[in-house]
Amino acid sequence: MLLPHGYEGQGPEHSSARLERYLQLCAENNLQVCYPTTPAQYFHLLRRQVQPGMERPLIVMTPKSLLRLPAATSTVEDLTSGGFKPMIDDAEIVDAASVEKVVMCSGKVYYDLLEARKKSSESRVAVLRLEQMYPFPITSVREALAKYSNAKQLAWVQEEPQNMGGWTFVEPRLVDLLPDGQRPKYVGRAASASPATGSYSIHQKEQAQIVSEALNV
């Protein structure tokens, strides 16, 4: 099931597919909830769906803007080799030991973070993409966090308000992966009764603030 989901300044009814509600239904390996960010990821996700052992509903969040975003493209090699990755590490980090902050996100906000990081030349922040929210890829996430062992902070970044999106689902799972006493930081819109603002200018200000806070070390 493909559901339009992505904050693009077009108002509440164009923003949210109510990701949080599907995540609330997840238990006992009953569903797959994914948010692929590249054509290759979507292609391999569909290929995986027809393999034996994957006979369960697949819920896919699909931002409209990624259909025409030049950065959200894949090579022929990406399509003809490999497979679906539940989590994608930051390929642009050269020195993992220099990373002071790990940012984890899901969906189109990744490209906003990537563009802003390139403009700022910030190399101390690693951006991880959670492409599959359920079943939660605990092994992949644990290995990535171990790689950035010098990072002082882990932040979850989302476009949705705090009472929506993936935050309430991923927070307890990330807490389990952090040392005792540490908790992930939330970066996103404040809790709201509405999925999104109806003002494009306010949307842009909110989005810029999220990106700035996420990349601030």
Backbone as ProteinMPNN parsed JSONL, in Angstrom:
{"seq_chain_A": "MLLPHGYEGQGPEHSSARLERYLQLCAENNLQVCYPTTPAQYFHLLRRQVQPGMERPLIVMTPKSLLRLPAATSTVEDLTSGGFKPMIDDAEIVDAASVEKVVMCSGKVYYDLLEARKKSSESRVAVLRLEQMYPFPITSVREALAKYSNAKQLAWVQEEPQNMGGWTFVEPRLVDLLPDGQRPKYVGRAASASPATGSYSIHQKEQAQIVSEALNV", "coords_chain_A": {"N_chain_A": [[0.842, -1.175, 0.0], [0.752, 2.058, -1.041], [1.295, 5.195, 0.329], [0.816, 8.64, 0.195], [3.117, 10.769, 1.718], [4.746, 13.328, 3.266], [6.298, 16.344, 4.128], [5.692, 19.192, 2.516], [4.812, 21.728, 2.442], [2.188, 22.043, 1.594], [-0.076, 21.98, 3.069], [-2.197, 20.457, 5.701], [-3.712, 18.159, 4.8], [-2.204, 17.212, 2.726], [0.123, 16.314, 3.751], [0.453, 14.228, 5.726], [0.346, 10.717, 6.06], [-0.413, 9.484, 8.269], [1.576, 7.961, 9.625], [2.238, 7.207, 12.243], [0.015, 5.809, 13.171], [-0.022, 3.416, 11.777], [2.333, 2.329, 12.76], [1.597, 1.902, 15.381], [0.051, -0.326, 15.11], [1.803, -2.335, 14.729], [3.161, -5.417, 15.616], [4.414, -8.576, 16.696], [5.547, -9.265, 14.263], [3.773, -8.618, 12.18], [3.374, -6.716, 10.172], [4.943, -4.731, 7.562], [6.552, -1.708, 7.591], [7.709, 0.814, 5.707], [9.964, 3.357, 4.426], [11.245, 4.242, 1.85], [14.004, 5.948, 0.251], [15.188, 6.136, -2.226], [14.995, 5.296, -5.765], [16.136, 2.755, -6.258], [16.037, 1.549, -3.755], [13.255, 1.334, -3.406], [12.664, -0.338, -5.562], [14.096, -2.724, -4.907], [12.795, -3.278, -2.552], [10.219, -4.0, -3.426], [10.912, -6.282, -4.871], [11.816, -7.896, -2.811], [9.443, -8.328, -1.511], [8.063, -10.345, -2.832], [9.38, -12.617, -2.257], [9.701, -15.869, -0.725], [8.481, -16.204, 2.594], [8.0, -13.569, 3.102], [5.367, -12.891, 3.273], [3.391, -10.724, 4.142], [1.515, -7.755, 4.917], [2.633, -4.768, 3.259], [3.468, -1.561, 3.997], [4.044, 1.515, 2.576], [5.559, 4.623, 2.779], [5.337, 7.455, 0.722], [6.736, 10.172, -0.448], [5.748, 12.877, -2.488], [7.475, 14.769, -3.61], [9.924, 13.518, -3.955], [9.753, 12.212, -6.315], [10.602, 13.875, -8.289], [12.973, 14.916, -7.503], [16.297, 15.674, -8.097], [18.423, 14.648, -6.556], [17.426, 12.326, -5.52], [17.954, 9.817, -6.939], [18.937, 6.803, -8.726], [21.573, 4.659, -9.857], [22.01, 2.473, -12.731], [23.452, 0.278, -11.912], [22.868, 0.275, -9.19], [20.303, -0.672, -9.278], [20.521, -3.189, -10.438], [22.076, -4.724, -8.793], [22.763, -5.864, -5.421], [20.469, -5.296, -2.681], [17.463, -4.581, -0.769], [17.971, -2.203, 1.794], [17.448, -2.011, 5.136], [18.393, -0.016, 6.809], [20.419, 2.796, 6.07], [23.717, 3.687, 6.094], [25.872, 6.559, 6.585], [27.43, 7.456, 3.798], [29.157, 9.492, 3.182], [30.798, 10.16, 5.231], [34.087, 10.304, 6.094], [35.923, 9.963, 8.164], [35.073, 8.205, 10.793], [35.678, 8.421, 13.461], [35.77, 11.11, 13.987], [33.232, 12.005, 14.193], [30.829, 13.679, 16.048], [28.184, 13.814, 16.532], [25.313, 11.894, 15.951], [22.772, 11.698, 13.662], [19.611, 10.463, 13.143], [17.166, 9.671, 10.781], [14.148, 9.483, 8.792], [12.91, 9.093, 5.532], [12.048, 11.904, 3.338], [13.146, 14.13, 4.629], [15.774, 13.602, 4.933], [17.128, 14.472, 2.634], [16.957, 17.22, 2.848], [18.556, 17.608, 5.091], [20.978, 16.636, 4.083], [21.594, 18.431, 1.983], [21.851, 20.841, 3.412], [24.003, 20.216, 5.069], [26.088, 19.938, 3.234], [26.347, 22.572, 2.342], [27.252, 23.799, 4.628], [29.586, 22.528, 5.166], [29.897, 20.757, 7.256], [31.344, 18.209, 9.035], [31.162, 16.738, 11.276], [28.818, 15.564, 11.873], [26.935, 12.726, 11.454], [24.582, 11.292, 9.249], [22.046, 9.066, 9.39], [19.882, 6.871, 7.639], [16.776, 5.584, 8.298], [15.216, 3.222, 6.718], [13.412, 1.217, 6.964], [10.953, 0.933, 9.255], [9.472, -0.853, 10.703], [9.65, -4.39, 10.532], [11.828, -3.346, 13.148], [15.159, -2.584, 12.36], [17.249, -3.677, 14.289], [19.833, -4.802, 14.527], [21.364, -3.639, 12.422], [21.216, -0.924, 13.137], [22.458, -0.955, 15.636], [25.086, -1.709, 14.92], [25.834, 0.503, 13.37], [25.771, 2.602, 15.227], [27.782, 1.743, 16.923], [29.944, 2.106, 15.285], [30.279, 4.859, 15.256], [31.541, 5.602, 17.711], [32.606, 7.698, 19.173], [30.751, 9.657, 19.2], [28.809, 12.077, 20.889], [26.145, 12.476, 21.077], [22.914, 11.309, 20.134], [20.416, 11.902, 17.834], [17.004, 11.969, 16.919], [15.424, 12.859, 14.01], [12.632, 14.345, 12.569], [9.972, 15.303, 10.303], [7.347, 15.478, 11.032], [4.92, 16.521, 13.586], [5.656, 16.258, 17.144], [3.97, 14.446, 18.447], [3.264, 12.771, 16.457], [4.254, 10.873, 13.508], [7.374, 8.988, 13.533], [8.588, 9.144, 16.053], [7.6, 8.363, 18.731], [7.594, 5.669, 18.376], [10.225, 4.85, 17.679], [11.781, 5.864, 19.746], [11.845, 4.321, 22.326], [13.179, 2.074, 21.359], [15.629, 3.025, 20.503], [16.618, 3.922, 22.932], [17.133, 1.515, 24.19], [19.433, 0.779, 22.894], [21.36, 2.529, 23.637], [23.908, 3.55, 26.024], [23.368, 3.103, 29.574], [21.348, 5.556, 31.067], [21.529, 7.406, 29.018], [19.707, 9.143, 26.484], [17.947, 9.453, 23.378], [17.795, 12.506, 21.464], [15.044, 14.524, 20.587], [14.249, 16.021, 17.517], [12.288, 18.122, 15.802], [8.983, 19.152, 14.735], [6.857, 20.827, 17.119], [4.482, 19.232, 19.334], [1.213, 18.845, 18.01], [-2.23, 19.525, 17.163], [-2.956, 19.485, 14.569], [-1.828, 17.916, 11.541], [-0.068, 19.465, 9.986], [0.989, 22.851, 9.205], [-1.029, 25.303, 7.49], [0.165, 27.282, 6.112], [2.527, 28.209, 3.751], [4.835, 29.77, 4.094], [5.248, 29.654, 6.859], [5.662, 26.935, 7.071], [8.133, 26.685, 5.705], [9.846, 28.089, 7.456], [9.661, 26.511, 9.746], [10.727, 24.11, 8.759], [13.34, 24.869, 8.128], [14.295, 25.483, 10.655], [14.238, 22.977, 11.894], [16.199, 21.567, 10.418], [18.468, 23.139, 10.928], [18.758, 22.855, 13.732], [19.18, 20.125, 13.875], [21.694, 19.759, 12.695], [23.348, 21.163, 14.287], [26.088, 21.054, 16.364]], "CA_chain_A": [[0.0, 0.0, 0.0], [1.539, 3.281, -1.171], [0.579, 6.297, 0.95], [1.52, 9.922, 0.095], [3.524, 11.239, 3.035], [5.925, 14.171, 3.171], [5.967, 17.725, 4.429], [6.138, 19.98, 1.383], [4.199, 23.038, 2.52], [0.921, 22.062, 0.863], [-1.205, 21.907, 3.985], [-2.325, 19.235, 6.494], [-4.233, 16.989, 4.084], [-1.204, 16.766, 1.754], [1.385, 16.064, 4.44], [0.599, 13.053, 6.584], [-0.378, 9.461, 5.836], [-0.607, 8.96, 9.608], [2.58, 6.925, 9.862], [2.195, 6.766, 13.639], [-1.088, 4.869, 13.384], [0.405, 2.101, 11.284], [3.341, 1.822, 13.679], [0.894, 1.415, 16.564], [-0.522, -1.631, 14.799], [2.876, -3.297, 14.504], [3.549, -6.337, 16.683], [4.493, -9.988, 16.325], [5.973, -9.387, 12.865], [2.548, -8.686, 11.376], [3.386, -5.743, 9.085], [6.183, -4.065, 7.193], [6.339, -0.278, 7.385], [8.966, 1.284, 5.114], [10.0, 4.734, 3.926], [12.431, 4.258, 0.984], [14.39, 7.283, -0.204], [15.75, 6.098, -3.575], [14.32, 4.348, -6.653], [16.687, 1.415, -6.075], [15.497, 1.011, -2.509], [11.868, 0.961, -3.669], [12.71, -1.49, -6.468], [14.51, -3.907, -4.164], [11.749, -3.553, -1.575], [9.178, -4.745, -4.123], [11.463, -7.606, -5.172], [11.842, -8.668, -1.56], [8.081, -8.624, -1.096], [7.56, -11.57, -3.471], [10.189, -13.756, -1.837], [9.076, -16.701, 0.313], [8.707, -15.744, 3.949], [7.675, -12.143, 3.228], [3.931, -12.787, 3.014], [2.697, -9.885, 5.109], [1.236, -6.444, 4.312], [3.725, -3.805, 3.142], [3.014, -0.174, 4.005], [5.151, 2.329, 2.079], [5.38, 6.07, 2.741], [5.833, 7.892, -0.589], [6.697, 11.63, -0.653], [5.593, 13.253, -3.888], [8.598, 15.574, -4.098], [11.061, 12.672, -4.315], [9.574, 11.744, -7.69], [11.258, 14.814, -9.209], [14.163, 15.464, -6.867], [17.495, 15.141, -8.758], [19.271, 13.899, -5.623], [16.8, 11.034, -5.223], [18.076, 8.975, -8.134], [19.768, 5.605, -8.574], [22.246, 4.214, -11.071], [21.606, 1.145, -13.208], [24.115, -0.692, -11.044], [22.106, 0.215, -7.943], [19.095, -1.455, -9.53], [20.819, -4.558, -10.871], [22.851, -5.45, -7.781], [22.421, -5.56, -4.047], [19.113, -5.559, -2.223], [16.899, -3.543, 0.081], [18.705, -1.955, 3.03], [16.546, -1.452, 6.15], [19.014, 1.205, 7.283], [21.534, 3.199, 5.219], [24.738, 4.448, 6.798], [26.309, 7.795, 5.93], [28.555, 7.129, 2.923], [30.014, 10.652, 2.986], [31.681, 10.325, 6.39], [35.397, 9.71, 5.824], [36.54, 9.604, 9.441], [34.011, 7.948, 11.767], [36.135, 8.825, 14.793], [35.589, 12.556, 14.149], [31.801, 12.299, 14.318], [30.433, 14.034, 17.407], [26.726, 13.707, 16.659], [24.66, 11.013, 14.991], [21.385, 12.068, 13.391], [18.858, 9.407, 12.47], [15.919, 10.196, 10.236], [13.476, 8.603, 7.846], [12.176, 9.778, 4.49], [12.55, 13.007, 2.529], [13.916, 15.106, 5.397], [17.188, 13.266, 4.74], [17.703, 15.292, 1.568], [17.112, 18.564, 3.397], [19.734, 17.558, 5.957], [22.159, 16.438, 3.246], [21.878, 19.681, 1.279], [22.314, 21.829, 4.385], [25.329, 19.821, 5.542], [27.036, 20.249, 2.176], [26.555, 24.019, 2.319], [27.972, 24.214, 5.834], [30.833, 21.744, 5.244], [29.929, 20.123, 8.569], [31.767, 16.801, 8.922], [31.08, 16.098, 12.594], [27.473, 15.013, 12.032], [26.605, 11.616, 10.551], [23.139, 11.192, 9.024], [21.633, 7.698, 9.084], [18.516, 6.783, 7.13], [15.997, 4.413, 8.67], [14.351, 2.955, 5.573], [12.374, 0.287, 7.426], [10.669, 1.228, 10.657], [9.067, -2.132, 11.294], [10.39, -4.713, 11.752], [12.929, -2.432, 13.42], [16.439, -3.249, 12.051], [18.048, -3.42, 15.482], [21.239, -5.171, 14.312], [21.991, -2.614, 11.578], [21.317, 0.311, 13.909], [23.476, -1.165, 16.662], [26.398, -1.699, 14.272], [26.128, 1.872, 12.949], [26.07, 3.4, 16.421], [29.094, 1.307, 17.414], [30.94, 2.684, 14.382], [30.486, 6.249, 15.666], [31.673, 5.43, 19.162], [32.995, 8.962, 19.799], [29.63, 10.605, 19.157], [28.299, 12.422, 22.211], [24.693, 12.624, 21.065], [22.095, 10.689, 19.092], [19.179, 12.668, 17.668], [16.008, 11.521, 15.941], [14.911, 14.031, 13.296], [11.457, 14.067, 11.743], [9.212, 16.47, 9.848], [6.039, 15.461, 11.675], [4.855, 16.981, 14.972], [6.23, 15.303, 18.087], [2.994, 13.415, 18.782], [2.975, 12.007, 15.243], [5.478, 10.355, 12.897], [8.013, 7.801, 14.072], [9.3, 9.373, 17.301], [7.169, 7.551, 19.865], [7.899, 4.271, 18.072], [11.662, 4.568, 17.675], [12.462, 6.304, 20.971], [12.216, 3.248, 23.26], [14.101, 1.146, 20.718], [16.944, 3.653, 20.539], [17.05, 3.932, 24.333], [17.677, 0.181, 24.482], [20.738, 0.635, 22.246], [22.279, 3.507, 24.206], [24.373, 3.244, 27.38], [22.431, 3.468, 30.639], [21.285, 6.968, 31.409], [21.495, 8.243, 27.825], [18.457, 9.104, 25.73], [18.037, 10.189, 22.112], [17.181, 13.829, 21.453], [14.028, 14.72, 19.559], [14.333, 17.24, 16.706], [11.156, 18.138, 14.881], [7.937, 20.115, 15.085], [6.224, 20.646, 18.419], [3.217, 18.496, 19.297], [0.181, 19.664, 17.37], [-3.491, 18.861, 16.847], [-3.006, 19.388, 13.11], [-0.632, 17.289, 10.971], [0.852, 20.452, 9.405], [0.457, 24.194, 9.033], [-1.584, 25.591, 6.173], [0.913, 28.403, 5.549], [3.79, 27.783, 3.149], [5.951, 30.515, 4.689], [5.487, 29.075, 8.183], [6.258, 25.617, 6.818], [9.546, 26.861, 5.368], [10.548, 28.483, 8.669], [9.716, 25.324, 10.604], [11.639, 23.142, 8.162], [14.693, 25.405, 8.274], [14.663, 25.366, 12.061], [14.516, 21.557, 12.15], [17.483, 21.234, 9.805], [19.512, 23.839, 11.652], [18.928, 22.227, 15.048], [19.702, 18.767, 13.682], [23.099, 19.792, 12.324], [24.092, 21.937, 15.278], [26.833, 20.178, 17.256]], "C_chain_A": [[0.889, 1.24, 0.0], [0.731, 4.458, -0.65], [1.38, 7.586, 0.815], [1.842, 10.465, 1.484], [4.795, 12.056, 2.894], [5.542, 15.62, 3.323], [6.572, 18.656, 3.377], [5.461, 21.347, 1.333], [2.87, 23.161, 1.807], [-0.29, 21.892, 1.77], [-1.344, 20.556, 4.662], [-2.728, 18.006, 5.689], [-3.248, 16.452, 3.054], [0.083, 16.278, 2.43], [1.5, 14.676, 5.05], [-0.268, 11.881, 6.153], [-0.634, 8.762, 7.159], [0.282, 7.749, 9.872], [2.468, 6.348, 11.259], [1.103, 5.732, 13.882], [-0.734, 3.468, 12.882], [1.441, 1.487, 12.219], [2.706, 1.307, 14.968], [0.296, 0.03, 16.351], [0.532, -2.737, 14.736], [3.196, -4.109, 15.762], [3.587, -7.74, 16.106], [4.771, -10.189, 14.839], [4.789, -9.433, 11.888], [2.538, -7.774, 10.159], [4.812, -5.387, 8.708], [5.84, -2.598, 6.937], [7.664, 0.323, 6.939], [8.814, 2.682, 4.529], [11.237, 4.868, 3.04], [12.713, 5.639, 0.419], [15.04, 7.298, -1.584], [14.955, 5.132, -4.44], [14.823, 2.919, -6.461], [16.148, 0.766, -4.808], [14.054, 0.543, -2.706], [11.811, -0.287, -4.544], [13.058, -2.77, -5.716], [13.496, -4.271, -3.079], [10.62, -4.361, -2.2], [9.653, -6.15, -4.49], [11.458, -8.484, -3.924], [10.446, -9.131, -1.173], [7.554, -9.926, -1.681], [8.381, -12.799, -3.099], [9.462, -14.56, -0.769], [9.45, -16.207, 1.707], [8.355, -14.295, 4.169], [6.181, -11.901, 3.018], [3.22, -12.047, 4.144], [2.509, -8.506, 4.484], [2.446, -5.52, 4.352], [3.138, -2.408, 3.016], [4.2, 0.697, 3.623], [4.761, 3.803, 2.082], [6.041, 6.602, 1.463], [5.701, 9.409, -0.771], [6.634, 11.983, -2.137], [6.832, 13.962, -4.436], [9.791, 14.726, -4.506], [10.932, 12.111, -5.727], [10.324, 12.629, -8.683], [12.508, 15.448, -8.613], [15.413, 14.859, -7.497], [18.376, 14.311, -7.834], [18.727, 12.512, -5.334], [16.77, 10.165, -6.468], [18.979, 7.786, -7.839], [20.403, 5.267, -9.911], [21.695, 2.857, -11.503], [22.212, 0.059, -12.332], [23.394, -0.839, -9.704], [20.88, -0.689, -8.095], [19.399, -2.927, -9.811], [21.622, -5.358, -9.858], [22.379, -5.054, -6.393], [20.987, -5.906, -3.714], [18.641, -4.428, -1.337], [17.675, -3.439, 1.386], [17.751, -1.315, 4.044], [17.081, -0.166, 6.779], [20.217, 1.518, 6.411], [22.473, 4.085, 6.013], [25.13, 5.677, 5.977], [27.571, 7.518, 5.118], [29.533, 8.284, 2.762], [30.945, 10.928, 4.17], [32.985, 9.58, 6.136], [36.031, 9.195, 7.109], [35.462, 9.445, 10.505], [34.394, 8.428, 13.158], [35.915, 10.312, 15.048], [34.129, 12.952, 14.339], [31.442, 12.534, 15.777], [28.934, 13.898, 17.637], [26.188, 12.799, 15.574], [23.197, 11.418, 14.876], [20.73, 10.916, 12.644], [17.526, 9.984, 12.014], [15.306, 9.154, 9.313], [12.765, 9.457, 6.807], [12.848, 11.008, 3.917], [13.33, 14.049, 3.306], [15.413, 14.828, 5.297], [17.835, 14.19, 3.715], [17.842, 16.753, 1.998], [18.362, 18.636, 4.276], [21.011, 17.455, 5.13], [22.562, 17.722, 2.54], [22.447, 20.725, 2.223], [23.709, 21.489, 4.887], [26.402, 20.131, 4.502], [27.354, 21.744, 2.142], [27.394, 24.481, 3.5], [29.328, 23.542, 5.983], [31.009, 21.1, 6.615], [30.25, 18.636, 8.42], [31.672, 16.057, 10.246], [29.715, 15.478, 12.861], [27.243, 13.928, 10.985], [25.091, 11.501, 10.457], [22.799, 9.774, 8.572], [20.176, 7.696, 8.642], [17.859, 5.482, 7.57], [14.961, 4.182, 7.581], [13.219, 1.989, 5.915], [12.159, 0.525, 8.909], [10.181, -0.009, 11.403], [9.081, -3.213, 10.228], [11.623, -3.815, 11.921], [14.266, -3.134, 13.223], [17.465, -3.048, 13.165], [19.526, -3.739, 15.273], [21.968, -4.109, 13.504], [22.192, -1.313, 12.341], [22.407, 0.183, 14.965], [24.882, -1.099, 16.065], [26.788, -0.289, 13.856], [26.502, 2.738, 14.146], [27.433, 3.023, 17.002], [30.21, 1.899, 16.571], [31.286, 4.109, 14.795], [30.594, 6.309, 17.19], [32.057, 6.715, 19.889], [31.872, 9.988, 19.819], [29.065, 10.815, 20.559], [26.779, 12.464, 22.256], [24.073, 11.879, 19.888], [20.78, 11.447, 19.028], [18.287, 11.987, 16.634], [15.371, 12.759, 15.327], [13.717, 13.611, 12.451], [10.761, 15.365, 11.371], [7.889, 16.599, 10.601], [6.073, 16.092, 13.07], [5.287, 15.866, 15.93], [5.267, 14.179, 18.454], [2.582, 12.579, 17.577], [4.289, 11.444, 14.694], [6.054, 9.168, 13.643], [8.591, 7.927, 15.465], [8.884, 8.439, 18.437], [7.446, 6.065, 19.645], [9.384, 3.975, 18.201], [12.342, 4.928, 18.989], [12.803, 5.165, 21.92], [13.198, 2.251, 22.663], [15.521, 1.714, 20.682], [17.487, 3.698, 21.961], [17.697, 2.597, 24.693], [19.083, -0.008, 23.914], [21.784, 1.597, 22.805], [22.749, 3.069, 25.597], [23.362, 3.724, 28.415], [22.506, 4.958, 30.958], [21.238, 7.901, 30.224], [20.171, 8.065, 27.086], [18.648, 9.862, 24.41], [17.327, 11.535, 22.23], [16.165, 13.906, 20.326], [14.262, 16.049, 18.849], [13.206, 17.185, 15.687], [10.154, 19.193, 15.317], [7.354, 19.798, 16.461], [4.927, 19.853, 18.252], [2.103, 19.41, 18.803], [-1.083, 18.837, 17.151], [-3.638, 18.646, 15.347], [-1.735, 18.737, 12.582], [0.384, 18.286, 10.433], [0.175, 21.805, 9.335], [-0.111, 24.365, 7.626], [-0.863, 26.728, 5.467], [2.257, 27.924, 5.013], [4.984, 28.489, 3.774], [6.27, 29.978, 6.077], [6.121, 27.703, 8.046], [7.746, 25.732, 6.547], [10.375, 27.235, 6.597], [10.711, 27.285, 9.605], [10.737, 24.322, 10.085], [13.088, 23.587, 8.322], [15.18, 25.272, 9.715], [15.005, 23.925, 12.423], [15.895, 21.177, 11.641], [18.632, 21.876, 10.563], [19.796, 23.197, 13.003], [19.559, 20.843, 14.915], [21.202, 18.786, 13.439], [23.965, 20.587, 13.291], [24.765, 21.001, 16.274], [27.022, 20.869, 18.608]], "O_chain_A": [[1.679, 1.449, 0.921], [-0.382, 4.706, -1.114], [2.522, 7.638, 1.273], [0.955, 10.605, 2.326], [5.818, 11.536, 2.449], [4.573, 16.081, 2.72], [7.782, 18.882, 3.343], [5.521, 22.042, 0.319], [2.459, 24.266, 1.451], [-1.405, 21.684, 1.29], [-0.689, 19.596, 4.256], [-2.155, 16.931, 5.868], [-3.434, 15.343, 2.553], [1.025, 15.874, 1.749], [2.531, 14.019, 4.907], [-1.466, 12.033, 5.911], [-1.024, 7.595, 7.186], [-0.178, 6.682, 10.277], [2.589, 5.138, 11.446], [1.268, 4.857, 14.733], [-1.105, 2.465, 13.492], [1.438, 0.278, 12.45], [3.224, 0.374, 15.581], [0.061, -0.702, 17.312], [0.201, -3.922, 14.696], [3.463, -3.553, 16.827], [2.879, -8.052, 15.148], [4.299, -11.15, 14.231], [4.801, -10.179, 10.908], [1.787, -8.012, 9.213], [5.761, -5.695, 9.429], [4.941, -2.292, 6.154], [8.63, 0.34, 7.701], [7.719, 3.129, 4.188], [12.193, 5.539, 3.429], [11.794, 6.408, 0.139], [15.411, 8.366, -2.071], [14.301, 4.234, -3.911], [14.035, 1.975, -6.495], [15.839, -0.425, -4.795], [13.676, -0.526, -2.226], [11.008, -1.187, -4.3], [12.384, -3.788, -5.875], [13.356, -5.442, -2.728], [10.114, -5.3, -1.586], [8.877, -7.103, -4.426], [11.133, -9.67, -3.987], [10.281, -10.196, -0.578], [6.68, -10.554, -1.084], [8.105, -13.899, -3.576], [8.691, -14.0, 0.01], [10.597, -15.838, 1.961], [8.401, -13.817, 5.303], [5.784, -10.805, 2.623], [2.546, -12.647, 4.981], [3.278, -8.128, 3.6], [3.188, -5.486, 5.334], [2.412, -2.102, 2.07], [5.248, 0.634, 4.265], [3.765, 4.192, 1.471], [7.177, 6.239, 1.156], [4.651, 9.882, -1.207], [7.39, 11.44, -2.942], [7.193, 13.772, -5.597], [10.6, 15.164, -5.324], [11.902, 11.59, -6.276], [10.647, 12.191, -9.788], [13.04, 16.413, -9.163], [15.587, 13.642, -7.443], [19.014, 13.36, -8.286], [19.479, 11.618, -4.947], [15.705, 9.823, -6.983], [19.692, 7.762, -6.837], [19.84, 5.552, -10.967], [21.004, 2.182, -10.741], [21.572, -0.953, -12.045], [23.316, -1.935, -9.149], [20.48, -1.378, -7.157], [18.613, -3.805, -9.455], [21.828, -6.557, -10.047], [21.691, -4.049, -6.212], [20.364, -6.721, -4.394], [19.34, -3.428, -1.171], [17.998, -4.45, 2.01], [17.292, -0.192, 3.831], [16.305, 0.676, 7.23], [20.965, 0.611, 6.045], [22.064, 5.117, 6.544], [24.753, 5.803, 4.812], [28.655, 7.364, 5.682], [30.636, 8.083, 2.254], [31.782, 11.829, 4.109], [32.984, 8.358, 5.982], [36.61, 8.109, 7.129], [34.987, 10.436, 11.06], [33.526, 8.802, 13.947], [35.877, 10.739, 16.202], [33.83, 14.113, 14.615], [31.715, 11.697, 16.637], [28.466, 13.87, 18.775], [26.566, 12.922, 14.409], [22.476, 11.473, 15.872], [21.247, 10.453, 11.627], [16.848, 10.69, 12.761], [15.875, 8.086, 9.087], [12.094, 10.43, 7.152], [14.069, 11.149, 3.995], [14.108, 14.793, 2.709], [16.23, 15.715, 5.546], [18.964, 14.64, 3.907], [18.757, 17.443, 1.55], [19.125, 19.6, 4.213], [22.009, 18.107, 5.437], [23.743, 18.065, 2.501], [23.409, 21.416, 1.887], [24.519, 22.39, 5.108], [27.507, 20.542, 4.856], [28.504, 22.131, 1.935], [28.158, 25.44, 3.389], [30.131, 23.938, 6.829], [32.134, 20.918, 7.082], [29.518, 17.898, 7.761], [32.051, 14.89, 10.337], [29.475, 14.932, 13.938], [27.344, 14.178, 9.784], [24.394, 11.601, 11.467], [23.217, 9.339, 7.5], [19.345, 8.419, 9.19], [18.342, 4.398, 7.242], [13.942, 4.871, 7.531], [12.194, 1.953, 5.234], [13.068, 0.342, 9.719], [10.452, -0.178, 12.592], [8.578, -2.992, 9.126], [12.359, -3.561, 10.967], [14.507, -4.172, 13.841], [18.443, -2.321, 12.987], [20.387, -3.024, 15.787], [23.079, -3.717, 13.862], [23.231, -0.668, 12.204], [23.192, 1.11, 15.165], [25.774, -0.49, 16.656], [27.955, 0.085, 13.974], [27.45, 3.52, 14.076], [28.153, 3.882, 17.512], [31.3, 2.166, 17.078], [32.441, 4.525, 14.698], [29.817, 6.995, 17.855], [31.856, 6.817, 21.099], [32.023, 11.068, 20.39], [28.869, 9.864, 21.315], [26.186, 12.484, 23.334], [24.637, 11.829, 18.795], [20.106, 11.618, 20.044], [18.761, 11.494, 15.611], [14.84, 13.61, 16.042], [13.787, 12.635, 11.706], [10.932, 16.391, 12.03], [7.376, 17.703, 10.782], [7.141, 16.19, 13.675], [5.283, 14.688, 15.573], [5.706, 13.066, 18.743], [1.657, 11.771, 17.665], [5.324, 11.535, 15.354], [5.327, 8.427, 14.305], [9.047, 6.931, 16.028], [9.737, 7.789, 19.042], [7.525, 5.293, 20.601], [9.763, 2.954, 18.775], [13.38, 4.353, 19.318], [13.967, 5.04, 22.3], [13.976, 1.642, 23.398], [16.495, 0.974, 20.814], [18.688, 3.531, 22.172], [18.691, 2.559, 25.418], [19.839, -0.853, 24.393], [22.966, 1.486, 22.479], [22.061, 2.302, 26.271], [22.59, 4.647, 28.155], [23.587, 5.531, 31.098], [20.936, 9.083, 30.39], [19.595, 6.978, 27.068], [19.431, 10.81, 24.347], [16.378, 11.683, 22.999], [16.409, 13.402, 19.23], [14.451, 17.08, 19.495], [13.175, 16.312, 14.821], [10.451, 20.028, 16.171], [7.36, 18.649, 16.904], [4.349, 19.811, 17.166], [2.058, 20.594, 19.136], [-1.024, 17.619, 16.978], [-4.35, 17.744, 14.904], [-0.658, 18.982, 13.124], [1.58, 17.994, 10.419], [-1.051, 21.906, 9.395], [0.278, 23.66, 6.695], [-1.231, 27.101, 4.353], [3.035, 27.306, 5.74], [6.034, 27.876, 3.967], [7.441, 29.857, 6.438], [7.013, 27.346, 8.815], [8.539, 24.966, 7.095], [11.492, 26.744, 6.759], [11.779, 27.079, 10.182], [11.514, 23.754, 10.853], [13.962, 22.773, 8.619], [16.352, 24.979, 9.954], [15.951, 23.677, 13.171], [16.671, 20.538, 12.351], [19.653, 21.235, 10.813], [20.956, 23.017, 13.374], [20.374, 20.442, 15.745], [21.914, 17.911, 13.932], [25.182, 20.668, 13.121], [24.085, 20.236, 16.958], [27.63, 20.298, 19.514]]}, "name": "protein", "num_of_chains": 1, "seq": "MLLPHGYEGQGPEHSSARLERYLQLCAENNLQVCYPTTPAQYFHLLRRQVQPGMERPLIVMTPKSLLRLPAATSTVEDLTSGGFKPMIDDAEIVDAASVEKVVMCSGKVYYDLLEARKKSSESRVAVLRLEQMYPFPITSVREALAKYSNAKQLAWVQEEPQNMGGWTFVEPRLVDLLPDGQRPKYVGRAASASPATGSYSIHQKEQAQIVSEALNV"}
